[in-house]
Structures are given as structure tokens and as C-alpha cells.
């Protein structure tokens, strides 16, 4: 049973006989892709192509899975002879989790399923499996998400960006004015809302200054990632690693800025690399929105319903406006000012209705053959599509956990469910030219939507459906004195939280919760806004990660993995061990979530520090009978740095995914510009941890 969208406007349906209505509903279902009969050959072609392409995409993953299986079998035969069946179940679960997350399944569901298996097989007791949900770290992360939302609602981030970016036309100065404040803010707030707020500002700056947006957005994502490894609260992964370490050694102390001993030099060198090398390694390219502005006539055409003509009082379906080859009806403007967004098949046309279509201007010839419809040959650019207060043009990036992934636009019923009409789809720097309804959506696709402002309010913070939702050409808000007072108060509260957390006057959980209630009391945000800002996927993933790590410990999998890795790398010393841990963590976090990567790698790192015999050890215990000086603190900080070093792929980090379409980037762009930075991060991280910890 299909749920009606609260965002979609409906027209007045005319009186239609029941038999005719039944026929229309059946035809409509076929148009929406529902199963009401055999599909036409024309409809089958895009579906066949999609499944063929999907099968081709699965082949590399299946090959890797087969190789891993063979490798594990060989290790089991020759090295891991003492593994119990419980240990092999945990190994299988680790492979399963990594494979499913690499295929973009929702991480919270995958990790909860793994906990279910661990409890059913009695490898873990329910208390052990679910202990992560009682961790203070999980509560603190939830509070920090609310604080970030409060700062976002006050407009503090937007105001900072607008004031600092300015109108300089020099690329270097523009990048510095954009990147430095974004990086600094990312040291104290989750970088996802920071990047989400700065993308529209960067796009506006690009249009005003002529500096291509491709020179700004990937650098913005990278600097926000680098900023996150400068403080303990820079990312939720930092807090997760510290919490895992303190479970092993409650005397372990890691200061608020201690990770910054390595993170700040990495931030500085990374900023220099970005500013200098972006000139040569990032091509001047137009993003999805820039291309739209440059070619608006290619996307939008309009027509009028002729008064007294045969189309008056016909439904959209009856007027044959649902099956045009080159055009797609996304809006109707009534003569009385009413606007119908994403009109349904049964909306009845009225005299002087303005009909808005997306597609190609060649579609005008299709309109010429529709009785009672007259094309309008004037400019139909963005000013006619996004009139303030009535309809908005939105840039939305498909999230990796979106429920419509792998479905065509038509079969996903996108227009019906979301109340938004797609006028263009961009994928890795290229606009897809096939019919909109036949496009199968993938993570990172950038959708240009015509919708209403309610869509933005509903989905701007819903990262399960869209990684980014941004209104194009949103006017600068007019702020009152009260607004500025709220901005100042929210910033002061954040500073106070950091100030009392650094010297451990109070715990982070206590300080962050106090700030949240202060924001609620002062009306910086409402209870419903605070509740909506808590990302359950993030919290469940982190909480479940504790259980997976516990299973690796209790079954001896972590000890065996650590011993094997140690045997391979101990001959090249501590530098070799740290390098191996860093590369493994960074590689894993490039294909799965950071929390899952840390859940797998931390028990292994701990066993390397602790010694393969599994004896209890403090934070300063050495490896291999005193031959190594690695400490638990060194491994903990290294894992923080490694888990947040995803620069060479767009799918390894949320902010990378957010900038793919708006920046017009391809996979090759991330490899060319991100891989050298990945190497720089490896050298500084491993060298810094080795020298300092």
C-alpha cells in the first residue's frame, strides 16, 4: 500500500465514471512502474541494461570475496589450526560485514544482524553484545550532533562562511578564506553539517568570482576531514577509538588536543598541498548546478493550455502529457497563482495553465502535436523554475543508504513519494542523457529537483535519503538582533563546553548534555529539532561496533590476527608495524564505515601492543618481549588518523560523497588529487606517532 506524500500538491479531479477511472488508475500504475501486467519491450530495455551493468559491477567484488575466502582457508590450514568454530563464525561475520557495507547496505542493519548472530550462537551474552549501547561515548556523540544542529539553525556557520569568503577573484586567496575557517570549525563540530553549509557558499563564490567550483569543493571536503583529526571531538570515530582503548586500560589518558600533536602538522601540510597542487591536479570543471545555469534551455521548456481548446478539462493522462519522448511534466502554474509541484496523472488541466517540462528543447515538436497545448518559446531559465515562495530548485545528492538505490526513478515512484520532479541527473561529472524515468539511481548521483520548500525542511537533515540537500540561489536571510544574540550564545556555549572538557573539569558527556539543555531553554532549537538531529544510523553503528570488537577478543580472533600481522612486520621494526596498521585501517575505511573499520582493527592493534600471549597489559606495555616500544596510546591515535584518511575514493567518507556531483568530479579526480594526499597523511601520521608516542 503506497503512502501518500504530504509534500505533493494535487489538482481538482473532474467527475469521471467509475469504469473510466479504473482504466486510468491501471494505466497510471503502469506509468509508475507497478506490477499490473507484462511490461512493454521499450520498458524492458533499460531494466535489462541495468541488471547487466549491475552484474558487471558485482564481478570485482565477488573476485575479491573469493580471493579472501581462499586466503582464509590457507591460513586456517597452515597457521590458524587452533581456531574453534566460534572463531570461524566471527571471521565469517567480519568478512560478511565488510562485503555488505562495501555494497552500500545500511551499516546499522548489517552490524545489528552480526550482533544477532553472535547472541544466537551464544558466542556473546546479550549483556556483552549490547554493552555498547550503554557506553557514555554513544550518548556524548548524540549530544554533539544536537549541538552541531543548534549552531546550524542559528546561522552561525552560514554567517561565518559569507563573511570570510568575500568576493576575491584570486584562486589561492579564495581557497584559503574558504578552507581555513571550515577546517577550524571541523575540529570542534561534526564535519558533515559544516560541509553541507559551506557547499552553497562555495558555489555562490564560484559564480561571483569565476573560480571553478571544482577547485573548491573537493578541497573543502578534504580539509574538513583533516580538521577532524586535530581534536578528540573532531569526529565520532575519535571518541569510539578512545572508548575502546579505555575499556582495555581505564588508566589511559588522551588529552583533548593530544591527537592534534600529529593532526595539526598534517592539517597544515595538507592545506599547503591542497592550495598549491589543486592548480594542476584539479581540472576546471562545471558542477551539476553550473552546467544547469549554462544550459538552462536544454532542461526546461514551458507551454500554455489554450483557452477553449480541446485540452481544457482533460487530465494530464488524457491529454497525453505523461508519455512525451523528450519531455517530462514537473509543474503546473494556475492562472490564479496556485502552483502544483510534480502533478499526478489525474490532475485536470484548466485554461491558461502554464505547464513546465524538463528535457530537451527538441521536445518542442512533441508539444506542437498535442491538441490544445501551445509551446512558449521565451527563455525558460532558472528564474522561471525557482520563483521564491512557490517552488524551489534543489540540488540533492543520493545517500549510500537511500531506499531507492538500484531502482529506476519510475519504479521508485520518486515523484509520488518525495513530491519532487527530477529535471537532471549527474553521475561522476557527467549528465545522464537517457530518459529520467529509466535512470537507475546510485550513491553519489546528483539530482536537480523542482519541488517546494517543505521538501528541504523534511530532508535537509535526513542523511538516510540524501547526503546533501541544498537550495539553489537561496537568498541571504535577513537577521534581527535576536538572531545575532542566538549566534553569539551558541558559540559561547560551544567554547564553554570545550573549555571545561580540556582540563577534565567535567566529562564530555556531562558538558555536552548541559549545552544541549541550555540551547533548548534559550530556544536556540526546539525539542523536535533536537530529536530530529540525532542520527540513529550513526549511533547504532557505533554502539554495535563494540559488540563485534568484543567477539574478536573473546574468541581469540584478534589475538591470532595480531600475531600474524606481527610476524609479517616485526622484522622491519615499529615503523613497519605502524605502517601496516595504518594502511589496513585506511584501506578498510575506504570501503566500509569508519566505525566498522575501527571495530575490526582496534582489537588487532591492541593484541599487537599487548603481546600475542593475551596477558594483561597496561598502556605502556611493549610488543614481543620488549623488542618494541609501541604503546596503546600510539596505536589508539594511529587508528584515529588512519580511519579518517579517505582521500582517494568518493565513497569512503560522507563529505566526499556530498561534493561529487556539485563539483563535477569523477573517480579519476579523487585518485589523481587524493592519492598523493593519502601518501602524505601516511608519512606524517606514522612518523608523528612513532616520534611522539
N, C-alpha and C positions, 0 to 999 in steps of 0.2 A: 504494500500500500504506500503510495507516494505521498510524502508530507508536502503540504502547500507552503510555498516560500512566503514569508512575511514581507520580503523586500520587493516583491513584484507587484506592479500596478495592473489592474485589469480594466478592460473597457466594458461598455454596456453590451451584453449579448442580446441579440434580437430574438424574437419568438420563432422557434424552429420546431417543426413537427418531430415527434419522438423518433420516428424511423430515420429521418434525415440526420437527427442529432447523433444517433447511434453510428451511422455510417461515418459521420465527421469524426467522432471520437476514435473509431478504428483507424481511420486514415491518419489522424493525429498521432496515435500510438506508433504507427509505422514510421512516421516522420521523426518521432523522438527515439526510435530505435528499440521499442519494446517488442517482446516476442508475441506477435499476433498472427504469424504465418510465415511462409517462406520468404526469404529476402531476395530481392532482385539481384541479377548478376552485377549491376552497377554498384549496389551496396556491398556485395561480397568482395569486390576487388580490393578496396582499402583495407578490409579486415584481413584478407589473405596476406596482403603485403605486410601488415603489422605483425601477424603471427610468424611470418618468415623472418622478418627483421628481429623479432624477439628471440626466435630460436638461435639466430646467428649471434646475438648478444650473449646468450647463455653459454655458448660453447667455451669461451675462455674461462669462465668461472667454473664450469664442470671439469675442464682440464686441470685447473689449479686444485680443485677438490680431489680429483683422482691422484694427483701427484702427492698431495698431503696425506691421503689415505695410504698410499704405498710407503711413503716415508715413515709414517707412524707404525705401520706393520713391521718394517725392517727394524725400527728402534725397539719395538716390543720383542722381536725375536732375539736380537743381539745385546741390547742394553737394559731394557726395562723388563727383565724376566720376573721380577718380584711384584709386578703390578697386580693388585687384586681386581676383581670385577668392578668394585666401586670406583677404583681409579680410572678404569677404562670408560665407565659411564661418564665420569667428569670430563675426560679428554674428548669424548664424543660430543658432550654438551658444549665444550669450548669451540670445537670446530663448527657445530651447528649454529651457535650464536654468531660467530664471525661471518659465516656464509649468509645467514638470513639478514644480518644487518648490512652486509655488502650489497644485498639485493633490495635495500631500502624498505625492509619491513619495519614496523614501528618498534623502536628499541624497548619501550616499556613492556609491550606484549611479549616480545621474544625473551626478555630476561625474567619476567614473571613465569613464563612457561618453563624455563630452566629451573626456577625455584620449585615449581610444582613437581617436576620430575625428581628433584633431589629429595623432596619430602615424601613422595610416594614410594620411592626406593629405600627410604629410611637412611640415606646417606647423611642427611641432616635432620635434626629435630625441627619442628615448627619454630621453636624459640630461636634456634641457631639460624635458620633460613630467613626469618623475618626480623632479625635483630637490627638490620639497617634502618628499618622504619622508625626505630626509637632513637636513632643517632641525633645528637644535638646539631650536627653538621647539616642534616637534611632540613631541620627547622630553620637554621640560620640562612640557608640558601633561599628558602621560601620567603623569608623576611627581606632579603636583599633584592629579590625580584620585585617585591611590592615597593621598596624604596626607589628602585630604578623607574618604576611606573609613575610614582609620585613626582619625581623630577621631570619626567617626560610630560606629564599632564600640565605642570606649571609653565611649560615652555622654556625652561632654563636651558636645555640643550639646543633648542632651536634658536633662541636669542644669542647664545654663545657663538653658534656657527655663523649666524648672519652678521654679527659684529666683527668677527675675526677674519672671515673670508674676504670681505670687501670686494673691490672691482678691479684689482690689479690684473694686467694682461700678461704679466711675466709668469711663465710656467713654474719656475722654481719658487718664486715668492708665493704664488697661489697654492702650490702643494704644501709649502711649509706652514702657511696660515690655516690650511685645512687639516693637515696631518698632526701637527704638534698638539693642538688642543684636543683632537679626537683621541690621540694616544694617551694623553694625560688623564682624560676622563675615564678611559677604558681601564686605567689602573685601579679605579675605585668602584666602577659600575660594570655590570654585565655588558659585554661589547655588542650584543645583538641589538638592543634598542639604540645604542649610540650610533651604530652604522645605519640603522633604519632612519634615524632622524637626519643624518648627515647626507644621505644619498640625494634627496630632493634639493638640498642646499648646494651640493656639488653640481647637480645638473643645471640649476639656475646659474651658477657661477660660470659653467661651461658655455652656456648660451650667451651670457653677457660679455665674456672676455675672449671667446674664440678658442680657448684651450679645450681640446677634445676631451670628452668625458672619459675616454679610455685611459687617459693619463692620470685620472683622479680616483676612480672607484676601486680598482684592484689595489693601488697603494693605500687607500682608506681601509680596506679590509685587512691588509697585512699589518698596518701599523696598529690597528685595534687588537689584533692577535698578540703582537709584541708587547703592547701595553698591559695585556692581561697577565703576563708573567713577571711583572715588576712588584706586585704586592700579593699578600696572602688571599685577599678577597677579589683579585682581578678576574678569576674565573671560578666557576663551581668545581672544576676539576682540581684546582689547587686545594680547596677545602677537603675534597674527597680523599686525596692522597695523604694529607696531614692526618685526617681522621683514621685512615687505615694504619698509618705508622704509629699513632698513639695507642691503638688497640694492642700493638705488639710491645710497645715500650711507653708507658704512661709518663715517664720522666723526660721524654723527648720534648725539647722546646725549640720551636721555629718562630722567629720574630715576624712581625707584620711586614717589614721591608727586607727580611733576610734573603728571600728568593731574588730580590732586586739587586743583590750584590753581583749576580750574574745577569739578571734580567735587564737592568738599566744599561750596562755596556752593550748588550745585544740590541736593545731598543735604539741606542744611539748609532751604532754601526748599521743597523737595519734601515734607519731613517736616511742615513747618508747614501746607502746603496740604492734605495728607492728613488731618491731625488736625482741622483746622478745617472743611474742606468735606465730609468724609465724613458729618457730621451731617445735611446737607441733600441731598447728591447720591447717597448710597448708602442705598437703602431697607432697612428691617428685613425681611429675608427668611430663610427657613429653608433650610439646605443639604440635600443628599440624606440625610445621616445624621440631622439634626434632624427632618426630616419622617418618617423611619422610626420614630424614637423616639416621635413624637407619634401615629403611626397604625400601630403595630405589628400590630394585629389585621387591618388591611387587607391585610397582606402574608403573614402566617403563620397557618396552621391545622394542626392535627395530628389523627391518628386512630390507632386501635389495631387490630391484627389479632386478631379474636375467636378464642380457643382452641376448637378443634373445629369452626370454621366452614369454609365452602367455600373461603375464600381461603388457608387454610394449605396449604403446599407448592406453591402456584402461583407462577409467575414474575411479575414486575412487569407484563410484557406480557400474560400470560394473565389476570391479574386486572383488566385494562383500566384500569390506573392511568397509562398513558402518553398517553392521549388525552382527558383531562378538559378541559372547555371553559374553566373558570375557575381551575384549579389545576395546579401543576407540582411533581412529587415531587423534593425536593432532598436528602433524607436519611432513613436508617432507623437506628433505635436498637434493638439486640437486647436481649433480656431479660438476657443475660449481660454487658451493658455495652459490647459491640462497637458501634462506630458506622460506618456505611457512608456516605461522602460521595458525592453525585452518583451514586446507584445506576444501574447499567446495566439494560437491558431484561430480561436473563436472571437477575437476582438473585432468588432464591427466598424467598418470604415465610415466616416462622415465627410460631408462636403468640406473642401478646403483643408482637410488634414494634410500636414506636412509629413512625409514618410522619409525616414533616414535609413539608408542602406550602407553596409560596408562591403568592400570588394574591390573591383577594378572598374575604371571608367568605361571599359569595353561593355560593361553590363548595361550601359545606357540603351543599347539596341534591344536588350531584353525588355526594358521598361516601355520602349516605343511600341511593343507588340501587346502590351497589357491594356485592354479597353478601359477607358475612364481614368487612366493614370498618365500624368504629363510630367516628364523629367524637368528638373530645374537645373539649368546649365550655368548657374553662377558659382562662385567659389564656395566650396563646401568644406573649408578647412576646420581647424580645431576650434575656432571661435563659435562655429555653429553647433559643434558637438558638445562642448563643455560650458554651456551658459551657467554662470554661478547661480546656486539656489535651486536649480531644476534638475540638472543632470551633470555628472562629472566624468572626466576622462581619468581612468585609473591605470596605473602600472602595477601588475601583480606578478610575483614570482612563485612558481609552483613549488610547494614544500615537498621534501622527500617522503613525508608520511601522509600526504594528501590521499583521501579516499578515492579520488578519480584517476590516480596513477595507472597507466596501462589501459585506460579506456579512451574511446573516441569522445570528442566533445558532444556528439549527438547521443551516444549510448550512455554517457554520464549524466545526461539531462542537465547540463551545466546551466543553461539559461533559466530553466524552470527552478532549479534548486537554489541558485545563487542570485537570481534576479539581475543578472548582468549579461550583456551581449559582448562576445569576443569579436573584436574587429581586426586583430592581427596576432600572430604567434611567432615569437622569435626563439630560435634554439642555437646556442653557441655562436652568436654573431650573425646568424642568417635568418631572414624572414621566410617562414614556410609558405610555399605558394599554392599548395593544394587547398581544396575546399575546406573551410573552417570545420564543418561538422565531421569531416573524415579524419581530422588530425588526432592521433593518439598522443596523449599528454605524458610528459616525462618530467622528473625532477629538474629544476633549474630553468624550465621553459618560462619565458616572459610573456605574459598576456596583456594586451592592451584592451581594456574593458570600457564600455559605456554603461554607466549604472547610476544609482542615486547615492547620496551621501551616507545613507543608512548602511550601505554595504561596507564603507570604510570604517564606520563606527563598530560594526559587528566583527570584521575580520582583520582589522589592523593589528590586533594583539593575538589573534588565533593562529599560532605558528604551525598548528597541525594541518591547516588547509593551505596557507600561503606563507612562504618565508618572508615576503615583503609585500606590503600594500601601501601605495603612495599615490596621492592625488597630484595630477599634473597641473602645473601653473596655479597652485594654491596661493591665494593672495596672502600677503603678510598680515597676521592678525593685529588688530588694534588692542593695545594693552592699557589697562587702567592702573591707577596707583595701587589698588588692591592686588592686581596681578603681579606687579613688581615686588610687593611685600611678600607674596607667597613664594616667589622665586628666591628671594633673599632668605626667607625662613627655611625653605627646603635645602638650600646649600649649606646654611649654618647647621642644620640638623645632621647632614652628612659629615661635615667637618667635625662636629662634636662626637659622632659615632667613631670616626677614625681616631680622634684624639684620646678617647678613653680606652680604645681597643689596643693601641700600640703599646702602652706600658702595662697592659693586662690588669687595669683597674677593675674592669668587668669583662665578662666573656662576650664574644661576638654575638652569641645567641641573645643574651640579655640586652646588649646595646642596640642591636638591630630591631628587636621587638619593641623597645622603648621608642625608637624613632618612628616605627610604623604607627604606634598608637598616638604619638604626637602629631603625625600627619593626618590621622583620622579626626582627632579632636579639633585641629585647626582647619579642617575642611579642605586640605590640600588634595585629598582624594576621598571618595566615598567608600563605604564598606563593599558595595557591589563592584566597584572598580578595583579595590584591593583583592577581592576574591577572584576576579577575572584575570588578574595579572599573575596569579600563581600557576605556573606551567606544570601540570600534573605529569606530563611525559618526562620532563627533566627530573622531577623529584622521585618518581617511581623507578626510573632507570638508575639513579644514583643509589637509592635505598636497596634495590635488588642486587646491585653490584657487590655489596658487602657479602651477601649470601654466596655468590659464585666464588668470591675470594676465599671464604671460609671453607667451602667444599674442596678447593685446591689444597688448602692446608691440611685438613683432617684426613684426606685420602693419600697424602704423600705425593700428589702430582706436582705441586710447587717445588718440593724438595728435589724431586727427580729432574724436573726441567732445569732448576738452578744448577744442579750438579753437572748435567750435560753441558749447559752453556759455559759453566766454569771450566770444565775440562777442555773445551774448544778454545777458550780465550785466555786462560791463565798464563800461557807461555808468552804472551805479549804484554803482560802486566795489567795494572789497574786501568790504564788508558784504554786498553783493548776491551776490558770488561765493561767500562762505562760506555764506550762507543757501541758495543753490541747491544747493551740495554737501550741506549738512546735510539739507535736505528730501528730496533724491533718495535719500540713504543711508537715512534713516529710513523712507521710503516703501517702498524695496526690501526692507529688513529686516523689514517688517511682513508680507510675503507669502512671502519666501524665508528661508533661514537667514542668520544674521549673517555667517558666513564667506563665503557666496556673494555677499552684498551688498558686502562689503569687497573681494572679489576683482574685482568689476566696477568699483567706484567708486575704488579706490586708484590704478590706472593713469591714470584720468581726472584725478584730483586732482593727481597728480604732473606730468602734462603741462601742467596749468594753471600750476603753480608754475614748471616748467622752461621754459615758453615753447613755443609751437606749432612752433618750428623743430626741436625734438628735440635740440638741442645739449646737451652735458653740463652739469650744474649741481650746485652744492652745496646745502646745506640752507638757505642764506640767499638764494639767487637770487630775483630778482623776476620778475613777470609783465609781459609786453607792453613790453619795452624799458625797464623801470624805472618804469613808471607805477603799479606795485603793490608793496606791502611784504609780501605773503604769503610765508611760508616753508614749507619741507617739514615742519618741526615743527608749525606751525599746522594744516596740512592733516591730518597724522597724528593729532593729538589731537582735531581736529574729527570725523574718521571714527570714532574710538573712541566719542565721545559720541553721534554720530548712529546708529551701529549698535546701540547699547544704549538706545534710547529708544522701545521699543514699548509704549505705554500704552493705545492706543485700539482694540486688537483682541486677542482672546484667543489667536489662532493665531500671532502673530508672535514669541512668546517662550515657552520651555518652562514657566517658572514661572506664566505667565498661564494656560496650558492646565491646569496642575495644580490651580488653585483654582476653575475654572469650576463644576464640579459640587458640590464640597464647600461652596462659598459660595452656590450657587443663583443664579448670575449669568446674565444674558442679554447678547447682543451690544450692546444698547442701554445696559446698565450700564457697559460698558467705554467706549463713546463718551461718555456723559454725564460720567463721572468721570475718564476717562483723557485725553480730548482737551484739556481745559484744562491738564493737567499736561504734555502734549506741547508745547503752545504755550509754557508756562513754560520747559521744557527747551530749546526752540529759542532763546528770547530770551537766556537765561543762557549757553548754550553758544556761540552765535555772538558775543555781546557779550564774553564772557570770553576766548575765543580771540583775538578782534580786539584787545583791550586788552593782553593779556599775552604773546602770541606773535607 
